[in-house]
Amino acid sequence: MCFSDEYDATTPPNVRRRAGLTVRRDISSNWVRQRRPREAGGKMSARSWPGGGRSDPRLDAIMSERRQLINLAYRLLGSLAEAEDAVQETYARWYAMTGPQQDAIESPAAWLTTVTSRICLNVLRSARARRERYVGEWIPEPLPEPGEWISGQPGGSTPDPGDRVTLDESVSMAFLVVLESMTPAERVALILHDVFRYSFAEVAEITGRSPAACRQLASSARRRIRAAQAPAAPTARQAGIVRAFRQAWEAKDINALIGLLDPGATATADGGGLAVTFLRPIEGGDQIARAWIEIANRAPGNMTLLERTVNGQPGLVAQQDGVTVTVFAFEVEGDRIKHIWAVRNPDKLRPWTTA
């Protein structure tokens, strides 16, 4: 069954009025080990919506779900910009309904989650064709620590806390890259069940498949993860290796770089046709070390390397005159770097830069 991206008051009552489907906020799974606190703020003024001159007693409850929806959509899409668009579209559909239609929905949180998931599913179905036209490699959008988050809006104002993504194992770059290899249905089933702790019966209603089929999709997705991801090294060890890599890179010490890279390491870059970078992955520790020395030789004098958290893991940021131009994410296996992802596409660096 293929869902249209239309979802409004005509949706079947068994979906619209399912009080049992609730948004999970406190979760624990193989990839999520921390509680997800509901942050204050993240609530839009009634003026943001039709009829803004009138107070809406339901507004706070509806808008309090925004952060949860952003977290869900980012994990499903790997793009903060697309996640924000999906959530915005979800709220537009909610406010397109009349008051009586909204009142007929017993669980607005469930309705919002279902609509967002279906919008994301449709985006994923079309993404493969769009990414075939993408210049070079496509890498998920990197995210900074919340305290380092900079608005890409005019004036560089602090972003709404409701737009921030909770950083944990389910948003590590290595995890998101594996998600890109999955079918849209596998990705949605895995994220909803294993990360957000929905039952397969609930996932089935969202995806339009049977619970048994959703169970199989999630199982297939887990096999992909086990095959692609090595056990993560402790964060402190990762940070030490990334720091040593930065120091060796700044010193242009090729032997030190080779010693830090796994012989089978891969480096992938994403410029999106908007920034100069290598278009194809570089394979092999020796080749990567030589390429990074060449980058160091060509770097302008006003370039600075900083150690930063990238998608919840130790990473590096390259700044030119204080403006972030590249974000580096790493996958560390044992005591060696297994993969480097370099994101230079400026459209993917909005949270890292000022306008």
DOBA-77665 format. One record per residue (C-alpha): residue number from 1; chain; x, y, z. Coordinates in Angstrom, 2 decimals, padded with zeros to 5 digits. Each point is the difference from the previous one (the first is absolute). Layout:
N
+------+-------+---------+---------+---------+
! voza ! marpa !      xx !      yy !      zz !
+------+-------+---------+---------+---------+
!  NUM !     A !       X !       Y !       Z !
...
+------+-------+---------+---------+---------+
This chain:
355
+------+-------+---------+---------+---------+
! voza ! marpa !      xx !      yy !      zz !
+------+-------+---------+---------+---------+
!    1 !     A !  000.00 !  000.00 !  000.00 !
!    2 !     A !  001.40 !  003.37 ! -001.00 !
!    3 !     A ! -001.02 !  003.04 !  001.98 !
!    4 !     A ! -000.76 !  003.29 ! -001.63 !
!    5 !     A !  001.51 !  002.99 !  001.73 !
!    6 !     A ! -003.51 !  001.32 !  000.57 !
!    7 !     A ! -001.11 ! -000.49 !  003.60 !
!    8 !     A ! -002.87 !  002.01 !  001.42 !
!    9 !     A ! -003.36 ! -000.36 !  001.72 !
!   10 !     A ! -001.02 ! -002.67 ! -002.51 !
!   11 !     A !  002.52 ! -002.42 !  001.48 !
!   12 !     A ! -001.71 ! -003.15 !  001.29 !
!   13 !     A ! -001.30 !  000.29 !  003.60 !
!   14 !     A !  002.11 ! -002.94 !  001.18 !
!   15 !     A !  003.07 !  002.14 ! -000.69 !
!   16 !     A ! -001.44 !  003.38 !  000.97 !
!   17 !     A ! -001.46 ! -001.16 !  003.30 !
!   18 !     A !  002.60 ! -002.42 !  001.28 !
!   19 !     A !  000.47 !  001.08 !  003.61 !
!   20 !     A !  002.35 ! -002.92 !  000.56 !
!   21 !     A !  002.69 !  001.30 ! -002.36 !
!   22 !     A !  002.07 !  002.39 !  002.08 !
!   23 !     A !  003.35 !  001.62 ! -000.58 !
!   24 !     A !  002.81 ! -001.67 !  001.95 !
!   25 !     A !  002.23 !  002.52 !  001.72 !
!   26 !     A !  002.02 ! -002.16 !  002.37 !
!   27 !     A !  001.65 ! -002.73 ! -002.01 !
!   28 !     A !  002.83 ! -002.48 !  000.25 !
!   29 !     A !  001.30 ! -002.12 ! -002.84 !
!   30 !     A !  003.25 ! -001.25 ! -001.47 !
!   31 !     A !  000.72 !  003.50 ! -001.32 !
!   32 !     A ! -001.85 !  002.25 !  002.48 !
!   33 !     A !  001.06 ! -000.06 !  003.61 !
!   34 !     A ! -000.90 !  003.41 !  001.33 !
!   35 !     A ! -003.30 !  001.52 !  000.99 !
!   36 !     A ! -001.52 !  002.52 ! -002.35 !
!   37 !     A ! -001.02 !  002.95 !  002.16 !
!   38 !     A ! -002.86 !  002.12 ! -001.20 !
!   39 !     A !  001.60 !  003.39 ! -000.31 !
!   40 !     A ! -001.74 !  003.22 !  000.87 !
!   41 !     A ! -000.66 !  002.22 ! -002.94 !
!   42 !     A ! -000.31 ! -001.22 ! -003.55 !
!   43 !     A ! -003.54 !  001.36 ! -000.12 !
!   44 !     A ! -001.14 !  002.23 ! -002.78 !
!   45 !     A ! -002.24 !  002.94 !  000.63 !
!   46 !     A ! -003.60 ! -000.26 ! -001.11 !
!   47 !     A !  000.87 !  002.82 ! -002.36 !
!   48 !     A !  002.01 ! -002.51 ! -002.02 !
!   49 !     A ! -003.20 ! -001.73 ! -001.08 !
!   50 !     A ! -003.28 !  000.93 ! -001.64 !
!   51 !     A ! -002.18 !  001.93 !  002.39 !
!   52 !     A !  003.05 !  001.18 !  001.94 !
!   53 !     A ! -001.97 !  002.80 !  001.57 !
!   54 !     A ! -001.99 ! -002.52 !  002.02 !
!   55 !     A !  001.36 ! -001.98 !  002.92 !
!   56 !     A !  000.03 ! -003.75 ! -000.55 !
!   57 !     A ! -000.07 ! -002.07 !  003.20 !
!   58 !     A !  001.19 ! -003.06 ! -001.96 !
!   59 !     A !  003.04 !  001.74 ! -001.45 !
!   60 !     A !  002.47 ! -000.70 !  002.82 !
!   61 !     A ! -000.82 ! -003.70 !  000.07 !
!   62 !     A !  000.31 ! -000.30 ! -003.78 !
!   63 !     A !  003.21 !  002.02 ! -000.28 !
!   64 !     A !  001.63 ! -001.86 !  002.89 !
!   65 !     A !  000.31 ! -002.96 ! -002.40 !
!   66 !     A !  002.19 !  001.97 ! -002.42 !
!   67 !     A !  003.32 ! -001.08 !  001.47 !
!   68 !     A ! -001.03 ! -003.65 ! -000.01 !
!   69 !     A ! -001.09 !  000.28 ! -003.63 !
!   70 !     A !  003.25 !  001.71 ! -001.05 !
!   71 !     A !  001.95 ! -002.80 !  001.70 !
!   72 !     A ! -002.03 ! -002.64 ! -001.82 !
!   73 !     A !  000.15 !  001.70 ! -003.41 !
!   74 !     A !  003.77 !  000.62 !  000.16 !
!   75 !     A !  000.69 ! -003.66 !  000.73 !
!   76 !     A ! -002.28 ! -001.04 ! -002.83 !
!   77 !     A !  001.39 !  002.45 ! -002.57 !
!   78 !     A !  003.58 !  000.78 !  001.07 !
!   79 !     A ! -000.62 !  003.64 ! -000.88 !
!   80 !     A ! -000.95 !  002.70 !  002.47 !
!   81 !     A ! -001.37 !  002.22 ! -002.77 !
!   82 !     A ! -002.25 ! -002.77 ! -001.31 !
!   83 !     A ! -001.00 ! -000.93 !  003.55 !
!   84 !     A ! -001.08 !  003.57 !  000.71 !
!   85 !     A ! -001.99 !  000.08 ! -003.24 !
!   86 !     A ! -001.74 ! -003.27 !  000.88 !
!   87 !     A ! -000.97 !  001.22 !  003.46 !
!   88 !     A ! -001.15 !  003.36 ! -001.36 !
!   89 !     A ! -002.20 ! -001.82 ! -002.51 !
!   90 !     A ! -001.41 ! -002.15 !  002.81 !
!   91 !     A ! -001.05 !  003.06 !  001.98 !
!   92 !     A ! -001.42 !  001.64 ! -003.12 !
!   93 !     A ! -002.27 ! -003.02 ! -000.48 !
!   94 !     A ! -001.05 !  000.09 !  003.64 !
!   95 !     A ! -001.00 !  003.66 ! -000.20 !
!   96 !     A ! -001.74 ! -000.54 ! -003.35 !
!   97 !     A ! -002.63 ! -002.01 !  001.90 !
!   98 !     A ! -002.96 !  001.62 !  001.68 !
!   99 !     A ! -000.29 !  000.13 !  003.78 !
!  100 !     A ! -002.58 ! -002.82 !  000.12 !
!  101 !     A !  002.24 ! -002.18 ! -002.19 !
!  102 !     A !  002.93 !  000.61 !  002.36 !
!  103 !     A ! -002.16 ! -000.73 !  003.02 !
!  104 !     A ! -000.99 ! -003.36 ! -001.50 !
!  105 !     A !  003.63 ! -001.14 !  000.19 !
!  106 !     A !  000.48 ! -001.58 !  003.41 !
!  107 !     A !  003.79 ! -000.11 ! -000.18 !
!  108 !     A !  001.45 !  003.02 ! -001.84 !
!  109 !     A !  003.53 ! -001.22 !  000.76 !
!  110 !     A ! -000.72 ! -003.27 ! -001.77 !
!  111 !     A ! -001.55 !  001.86 ! -002.94 !
!  112 !     A !  003.03 !  002.29 ! -000.31 !
!  113 !     A !  002.45 ! -002.91 !  000.19 !
!  114 !     A ! -001.94 ! -002.01 ! -002.59 !
!  115 !     A ! -000.18 !  002.90 ! -002.44 !
!  116 !     A !  003.68 !  000.90 !  000.43 !
!  117 !     A !  001.04 ! -003.63 ! -000.51 !
!  118 !     A ! -002.07 ! -000.30 ! -003.17 !
!  119 !     A !  001.34 !  003.27 ! -001.40 !
!  120 !     A !  003.54 ! -001.23 !  000.70 !
!  121 !     A ! -000.77 ! -003.34 ! -001.63 !
!  122 !     A ! -001.08 !  001.81 ! -003.17 !
!  123 !     A !  003.11 !  002.20 !  000.10 !
!  124 !     A !  002.20 ! -003.10 !  000.33 !
!  125 !     A ! -001.71 ! -001.60 ! -002.98 !
!  126 !     A !  000.85 !  002.98 ! -002.19 !
!  127 !     A !  003.43 !  000.66 !  001.54 !
!  128 !     A !  001.77 ! -002.81 ! -001.82 !
!  129 !     A ! -000.74 !  001.52 ! -003.41 !
!  130 !     A !  000.97 !  003.48 !  001.18 !
!  131 !     A !  003.28 ! -001.23 !  001.48 !
!  132 !     A !  000.92 ! -001.71 ! -003.26 !
!  133 !     A !  000.21 !  003.53 ! -001.44 !
!  134 !     A !  001.99 !  001.29 !  002.97 !
!  135 !     A !  003.53 !  001.14 ! -000.80 !
!  136 !     A !  002.42 ! -002.35 !  001.75 !
!  137 !     A ! -000.77 ! -002.02 !  003.11 !
!  138 !     A ! -003.02 !  000.75 !  002.20 !
!  139 !     A !  000.71 !  000.00 !  003.76 !
!  140 !     A ! -002.61 !  000.60 !  002.73 !
!  141 !     A ! -000.09 !  003.50 !  001.42 !
!  142 !     A !  002.40 !  000.32 !  002.99 !
!  143 !     A ! -001.26 !  001.46 !  003.27 !
!  144 !     A !  001.91 !  001.79 !  002.78 !
!  145 !     A ! -000.46 ! -000.23 !  003.73 !
!  146 !     A ! -003.09 !  002.00 !  001.07 !
!  147 !     A !  002.24 !  002.50 !  001.82 !
!  148 !     A !  001.94 !  000.59 ! -003.21 !
!  149 !     A ! -003.10 !  000.32 ! -002.19 !
!  150 !     A ! -000.03 !  003.21 ! -002.03 !
!  151 !     A ! -003.03 !  001.23 ! -001.87 !
!  152 !     A !  000.22 !  000.32 ! -003.74 !
!  153 !     A ! -002.69 !  002.65 !  000.15 !
!  154 !     A !  000.75 !  003.68 ! -000.57 !
!  155 !     A !  001.69 !  001.49 !  003.01 !
!  156 !     A !  001.30 ! -003.35 !  001.23 !
!  157 !     A ! -002.61 ! -000.15 !  002.77 !
!  158 !     A ! -000.25 ! -002.97 !  002.33 !
!  159 !     A ! -002.23 ! -002.69 ! -001.53 !
!  160 !     A ! -003.20 ! -001.25 !  001.54 !
!  161 !     A !  000.84 ! -002.88 !  002.41 !
!  162 !     A ! -002.83 ! -001.92 ! -001.64 !
!  163 !     A !  002.01 ! -000.13 ! -003.22 !
!  164 !     A !  003.02 ! -001.67 !  001.60 !
!  165 !     A !  000.71 ! -003.68 ! -000.42 !
!  166 !     A !  000.85 ! -002.15 !  003.00 !
!  167 !     A !  003.47 ! -001.45 ! -000.61 !
!  168 !     A !  000.54 ! -003.68 !  000.78 !
!  169 !     A !  001.13 ! -003.19 ! -001.70 !
!  170 !     A ! -002.96 !  000.09 ! -002.40 !
!  171 !     A !  001.31 !  003.17 ! -001.67 !
!  172 !     A !  003.69 ! -000.91 ! -000.25 !
!  173 !     A !  001.27 !  000.54 ! -003.52 !
!  174 !     A !  000.90 ! -003.67 ! -000.35 !
!  175 !     A ! -003.57 ! -001.00 !  000.95 !
!  176 !     A ! -001.61 !  002.53 ! -002.35 !
!  177 !     A !  002.20 ! -001.13 ! -002.90 !
!  178 !     A ! -001.12 ! -003.60 !  000.51 !
!  179 !     A ! -003.61 !  001.20 !  000.01 !
!  180 !     A !  000.60 !  001.44 ! -003.47 !
!  181 !     A !  000.61 ! -003.53 ! -001.32 !
!  182 !     A ! -003.44 ! -001.17 !  001.15 !
!  183 !     A ! -003.29 !  000.07 ! -001.83 !
!  184 !     A ! -002.40 !  002.74 !  001.19 !
!  185 !     A ! -002.24 ! -002.60 !  001.66 !
!  186 !     A !  002.93 ! -001.63 !  001.82 !
!  187 !     A !  001.19 !  003.35 !  001.28 !
!  188 !     A ! -003.41 !  001.09 !  001.26 !
!  189 !     A ! -000.69 ! -003.36 !  001.67 !
!  190 !     A !  003.38 ! -000.03 !  001.75 !
!  191 !     A ! -000.12 !  003.60 !  001.25 !
!  192 !     A ! -003.59 ! -000.15 !  001.21 !
!  193 !     A !  000.40 ! -003.36 !  001.74 !
!  194 !     A !  003.60 ! -000.23 !  001.19 !
!  195 !     A !  000.68 !  003.68 !  000.71 !
!  196 !     A ! -003.40 !  001.50 !  000.87 !
!  197 !     A ! -001.38 ! -003.26 !  001.45 !
!  198 !     A ! -003.24 ! -000.28 ! -001.96 !
!  199 !     A ! -001.54 ! -003.45 ! -000.16 !
!  200 !     A ! -000.07 ! -001.74 ! -003.37 !
!  201 !     A ! -003.79 !  000.31 !  000.03 !
!  202 !     A !  000.39 !  003.78 !  000.25 !
!  203 !     A !  002.72 !  000.05 ! -002.67 !
!  204 !     A ! -002.30 ! -002.02 ! -002.24 !
!  205 !     A ! -002.74 !  002.63 !  000.19 !
!  206 !     A !  002.49 !  002.73 ! -000.93 !
!  207 !     A !  001.64 ! -001.85 ! -002.89 !
!  208 !     A ! -003.04 ! -001.83 ! -001.34 !
!  209 !     A !  001.58 ! -003.43 !  000.39 !
!  210 !     A ! -000.78 ! -002.94 !  002.24 !
!  211 !     A !  001.68 ! -000.28 !  003.44 !
!  212 !     A !  001.80 ! -003.14 ! -001.22 !
!  213 !     A !  001.33 !  001.85 ! -003.03 !
!  214 !     A !  001.21 !  002.88 !  002.19 !
!  215 !     A !  001.75 ! -002.48 !  002.27 !
!  216 !     A !  001.81 ! -001.45 ! -003.01 !
!  217 !     A !  000.95 !  003.47 ! -001.24 !
!  218 !     A !  001.52 !  000.91 !  003.38 !
!  219 !     A !  001.84 ! -003.33 !  000.15 !
!  220 !     A !  001.47 !  000.59 ! -003.46 !
!  221 !     A !  001.05 !  003.51 !  001.04 !
!  222 !     A !  001.76 ! -001.34 !  003.11 !
!  223 !     A !  001.96 ! -002.46 ! -002.13 !
!  224 !     A !  001.21 !  002.86 ! -002.15 !
!  225 !     A !  001.18 !  001.85 !  003.11 !
!  226 !     A !  001.83 ! -003.00 !  001.43 !
!  227 !     A !  001.71 ! -000.61 ! -003.33 !
!  228 !     A !  001.09 !  003.62 ! -000.47 !
!  229 !     A !  000.78 !  001.29 !  003.47 !
!  230 !     A !  002.78 ! -001.10 !  002.31 !
!  231 !     A ! -000.46 !  000.43 !  003.77 !
!  232 !     A !  000.62 !  003.64 !  000.85 !
!  233 !     A !  003.14 !  000.84 !  001.94 !
!  234 !     A ! -000.45 !  001.81 !  003.33 !
!  235 !     A ! -000.56 !  003.72 ! -000.49 !
!  236 !     A !  003.17 !  000.97 !  001.87 !
!  237 !     A !  002.07 ! -002.25 ! -002.26 !
!  238 !     A ! -001.69 !  001.39 ! -003.10 !
!  239 !     A !  000.71 !  003.55 !  001.17 !
!  240 !     A !  003.68 ! -000.84 !  000.56 !
!  241 !     A !  000.36 ! -001.52 ! -003.46 !
!  242 !     A ! -001.75 !  002.94 ! -001.68 !
!  243 !     A !  002.25 !  002.41 !  001.93 !
!  244 !     A !  003.10 ! -001.92 ! -001.09 !
!  245 !     A ! -001.27 !  000.09 ! -003.58 !
!  246 !     A ! -000.42 !  003.79 !  000.18 !
!  247 !     A !  003.49 !  000.45 !  001.41 !
!  248 !     A !  001.58 ! -002.24 ! -002.64 !
!  249 !     A ! -001.94 !  001.78 ! -002.74 !
!  250 !     A !  001.07 !  003.45 !  001.21 !
!  251 !     A !  003.62 ! -001.22 !  000.24 !
!  252 !     A ! -000.28 ! -001.58 ! -003.49 !
!  253 !     A !  001.35 ! -003.21 !  001.50 !
!  254 !     A ! -000.98 ! -002.61 ! -002.57 !
!  255 !     A !  001.40 ! -002.94 !  002.00 !
!  256 !     A ! -002.03 !  000.98 !  003.05 !
!  257 !     A ! -003.14 !  000.29 ! -002.14 !
!  258 !     A !  000.59 ! -003.44 ! -001.51 !
!  259 !     A !  000.43 ! -001.43 !  003.49 !
!  260 !     A ! -003.37 !  001.39 !  001.05 !
!  261 !     A ! -001.89 ! -001.24 ! -003.07 !
!  262 !     A ! -001.21 ! -003.55 ! -000.52 !
!  263 !     A !  001.65 ! -001.49 ! -003.11 !
!  264 !     A ! -003.48 ! -000.49 ! -001.46 !
!  265 !     A ! -001.31 !  003.42 !  001.01 !
!  266 !     A ! -002.25 !  002.05 ! -002.27 !
!  267 !     A ! -000.42 !  003.77 ! -000.26 !
!  268 !     A ! -003.15 !  001.46 ! -001.55 !
!  269 !     A ! -000.70 !  003.65 ! -000.73 !
!  270 !     A ! -003.18 !  001.93 ! -000.80 !
!  271 !     A !  000.24 !  003.35 ! -001.77 !
!  272 !     A ! -003.29 ! -000.25 ! -001.84 !
!  273 !     A !  001.52 !  001.84 ! -002.95 !
!  274 !     A !  000.17 !  003.13 !  002.17 !
!  275 !     A !  003.45 ! -000.50 !  001.56 !
!  276 !     A !  003.25 ! -001.44 ! -001.35 !
!  277 !     A !  000.71 ! -003.52 !  001.24 !
!  278 !     A !  000.80 ! -003.49 ! -001.30 !
!  279 !     A ! -003.01 ! -001.53 ! -001.77 !
!  280 !     A !  000.71 ! -003.68 !  000.64 !
!  281 !     A !  000.90 ! -001.74 !  003.27 !
!  282 !     A !  003.70 ! -000.44 !  000.74 !
!  283 !     A !  000.81 ! -003.55 !  001.06 !
!  284 !     A !  003.00 ! -001.17 !  002.01 !
!  285 !     A !  001.78 !  001.57 !  002.95 !
!  286 !     A !  003.11 !  000.91 ! -002.01 !
!  287 !     A ! -002.05 !  001.72 ! -002.71 !
!  288 !     A ! -002.06 !  001.93 !  002.55 !
!  289 !     A !  003.12 !  001.17 !  001.83 !
!  290 !     A !  001.52 !  001.29 ! -003.25 !
!  291 !     A ! -003.23 !  001.76 ! -000.92 !
!  292 !     A ! -000.20 !  001.68 !  003.42 !
!  293 !     A !  003.61 !  001.20 ! -000.29 !
!  294 !     A ! -000.88 !  001.48 ! -003.38 !
!  295 !     A ! -003.00 !  001.73 !  001.57 !
!  296 !     A !  002.26 !  001.41 !  002.73 !
!  297 !     A !  002.46 !  001.28 ! -002.61 !
!  298 !     A ! -002.79 !  001.82 ! -001.84 !
!  299 !     A ! -001.83 !  001.34 !  003.06 !
!  300 !     A ! -000.04 !  003.79 !  000.36 !
!  301 !     A !  001.83 !  001.57 !  002.92 !
!  302 !     A ! -003.23 !  001.06 !  001.68 !
!  303 !     A ! -001.27 ! -003.58 !  000.31 !
!  304 !     A ! -000.44 ! -001.38 !  003.53 !
!  305 !     A ! -000.78 ! -003.56 !  001.13 !
!  306 !     A ! -002.16 ! -000.38 !  003.10 !
!  307 !     A ! -001.07 ! -003.07 !  001.95 !
!  308 !     A ! -003.78 ! -000.12 !  000.17 !
!  309 !     A ! -002.78 ! -002.48 !  000.61 !
!  310 !     A ! -001.58 ! -001.11 ! -003.28 !
!  311 !     A ! -003.26 ! -001.93 !  000.24 !
!  312 !     A !  000.82 ! -000.93 !  003.58 !
!  313 !     A !  003.50 ! -001.30 ! -000.81 !
!  314 !     A !  003.49 !  001.61 !  000.06 !
!  315 !     A !  000.69 !  001.81 ! -003.26 !
!  316 !     A !  001.80 !  002.95 ! -001.57 !
!  317 !     A ! -001.11 !  003.30 ! -001.46 !
!  318 !     A !  002.01 !  002.08 ! -002.47 !
!  319 !     A ! -000.62 !  003.74 !  000.27 !
!  320 !     A !  001.15 !  002.77 ! -002.30 !
!  321 !     A ! -000.02 !  003.46 !  001.62 !
!  322 !     A ! -002.18 ! -001.50 !  002.73 !
!  323 !     A ! -002.61 ! -001.40 ! -002.43 !
!  324 !     A ! -000.50 ! -003.78 ! -000.19 !
!  325 !     A !  000.78 ! -001.28 ! -003.51 !
!  326 !     A !  000.41 ! -003.74 !  000.64 !
!  327 !     A ! -001.25 ! -002.44 !  002.63 !
!  328 !     A !  001.83 ! -003.32 !  000.46 !
!  329 !     A ! -001.68 ! -003.04 !  001.57 !
!  330 !     A !  001.94 ! -003.15 !  000.89 !
!  331 !     A ! -000.66 ! -003.67 !  000.58 !
!  332 !     A !  002.61 ! -001.53 !  002.30 !
!  333 !     A !  000.49 ! -003.75 !  000.24 !
!  334 !     A !  002.40 ! -001.10 !  002.72 !
!  335 !     A !  002.90 !  002.44 ! -000.13 !
!  336 !     A ! -000.32 !  000.91 ! -003.68 !
!  337 !     A ! -002.21 !  002.29 ! -002.07 !
!  338 !     A ! -002.18 ! -002.10 ! -002.26 !
!  339 !     A ! -001.91 !  002.73 ! -001.80 !
!  340 !     A !  000.12 !  003.77 ! -000.45 !
!  341 !     A ! -002.94 !  002.03 ! -001.28 !
!  342 !     A !  000.75 !  003.57 ! -001.11 !
!  343 !     A ! -003.02 !  002.24 ! -000.56 !
!  344 !     A !  000.69 !  003.20 ! -001.94 !
!  345 !     A ! -003.37 !  000.66 ! -001.59 !
!  346 !     A ! -000.93 !  003.39 !  001.53 !
!  347 !     A ! -003.70 ! -000.89 ! -000.10 !
!  348 !     A !  000.74 ! -002.76 !  002.52 !
!  349 !     A !  002.00 !  002.23 !  002.35 !
!  350 !     A ! -002.81 !  002.39 !  001.05 !
!  351 !     A !  000.08 ! -000.95 !  003.72 !
!  352 !     A !  003.78 !  000.56 !  000.00 !
!  353 !     A !  000.09 !  003.40 ! -001.67 !
!  354 !     A ! -001.41 !  003.49 !  000.32 !
!  355 !     A ! -001.89 !  001.69 ! -002.77 !
+------+-------+---------+---------+---------+
